[in-house]
């Protein structure tokens, strides 16, 4: 909040270690995001007073329904512009480690396991985006047969980003949405990389999904 003013400053940040690249896209396409937000807010078929399933309420954001206010959001988006105030210098950002597009040592280690076991090379930081979903799995295999694809997530990499109940609930909803749309979701915890038995179980499942010998 700004003392004596009816305004607040907004901090845009990316909690992903090494960055996911989404923040830069948001800044570059801010005008497009604003126009899309206004279109959603102005075109509610029910013209509700706060929010409803015709405009803002979705299963994915069910944990935030009580906070949604369509008209207040309209006022904000009609008047607010994005003005850069205090960017965080790039030298303060986490440094990329690993190889081939991985952003942290755990991802690099999992990728090494994939290669050592002669599995196909997965895609890194593949974006899945549609009307209901916007997520970037750590690794992704394209569709095989009738499936939409295989999404691999590494959990437990960043306690502040993924340790809160809010974030855990959000991750759970996104993964349920993926499964509902035909994706296979493989979740590997960071600690599983140090447990040979659990890691073997993950790769046995992945081998079955890919139709390869583990």
Secondary structure as UniProt FT lines:
FT   TURN            3..4
FT   TURN            17..18
FT   HELIX           22..28
FT   HELIX           30..42
FT   TURN            45..46
FT   TURN            53..56
FT   TURN            60..61
FT   HELIX           62..67
FT   HELIX           70..79
FT   HELIX           90..92
FT   TURN            100..101
FT   HELIX           105..116
FT   TURN            117..118
FT   STRAND          123..124
FT   STRAND          127..129
FT   STRAND          134..136
FT   STRAND          139..142
FT   TURN            145..146
FT   STRAND          149..155
FT   HELIX           159..162
FT   HELIX           165..180
FT   TURN            181..182
FT   STRAND          183..189
FT   HELIX           190..194
FT   HELIX           196..210
//
